[in-house]
Amino acid sequence: MVVVYFDTRPKRKREDLYDREKELGEFERSLKSKNPLTVITGIRRLGKTSLLLVGLNELSLPHVLVDFWGVNPNSRMDVYKRIESAVNAFFRENREIWDGLKESLKSISGLRLLSFGVGFSWKDEKTDLVALFRELERYNVVLAFDEVQYLRGPVGSEFAGLIAHLYDYSDLRIVMTGSEAGLLHDYLGLDDPKAPLYGRYFQEIILSRFAPEQSRDFLIRGFEQVGITPPEKLIEDAVERLDGIVGWLVLFGRKAMEKGPSDKLVDEVFEEAKALAMSEFENFLVKRVAARGRYIEIMRAIAGGKRTWEEIKEHLERKEGRSIADSVLARLLKGLVDSSFLEKRIEGRNVHYVIPDPILEACFKEK
């Protein structure tokens, strides 16, 4: 059975990527024009990784892809191991580059040559990542870093300094994906002159959720690919409740393939999606144990319609029976926005916080 649109894995071919021609064209033009930094932004499950992979494959560019999703931002070891794994995957897929580089790699400090691949160090003599990536420069390799907003703190600043150095002193092309707030305004330091990457030009490609007509067309075409004709009402229900989040639309299509269309299917998908969304939120909370209760109450407040700073603060203070400093609330909200669990929207003179994922919002409406 042919599965294209409803394949839950990231897409790699142009024909498998639905209605992203504009964004794909922007990505390809950015790399062809040798922009040193290209940035793909959007909330979870909009297909950032798919756009990245399709674009790189369309251009037939060798690339190192490092996935920082869920990385421990306080662990240099975790960050270095992610990069090490990606570099070794690259060498396995590009044997001729490995053969051409392995002798020169021996001189890089903190780097061990294995029988096939490399080993990193991250303590006393850290692997010289600048030297390693500069070796890849002569092979026209693209460096791609997925979900960069997870890099924070001292290790994140260290990595940003690495990218800034490569931006200034190499001809490497670098691609980053992540949430708009966490990646652009925090990591890239758009508003912070002290940030390592402040002031450097980059091409931004923004992925938005599907409009209702796009969601409807996506589902209809996807079902045609697998020979299923669901009732129109079922499609309309999915379009309304899944609100243009392509990842959830794919899950809906996949479940329809497995179980067949039924009146209860959207409800079943909604329940499974809620479990996935809450699992991700729990992973976020694991690294923030001390503030766990406050993060949950903020999400409950916003899901319940309390979306301004004042309303959220009042909700927290009522729950705790004590005052909360503005700086504390600011830090909590920033953490949620940077990780794409919240969006900060400016409507006229008012600032509102919303939960952009309808599935996650439903989770907290029930609590």
Disulfide bonds with the S-S distance in Angstrom:
none
